[in-house]
Amino acid sequence: MPEGPAADSFKYALNPELLKLYGAVFVGYVVLKETMFWSKFVVDVEPFQTLLELPFLLCGTALVVGGLVGSLHRILSDTASSGQR
């Protein structure tokens, strides 16, 4: 197994907790993109299209923002705890 700072960085970036947060960001992004694409095929009238899209857009946005904030919090809390040692 390789040793060194680059290997340590990859080990940290690919730990299971961070992978879950990366997955949340990716799923949220996919939900946002696919909702805007598929909603025009389901309902073509504008006020109803927006009402159909809204819950999915809010869910996708929550996943993206939550994943990014969670990743940032995890990284900063690990950095702060390693600085106190």
Order of alpha helices (4+ residues) and beta strands (2+ residues): alpha-alpha-alpha
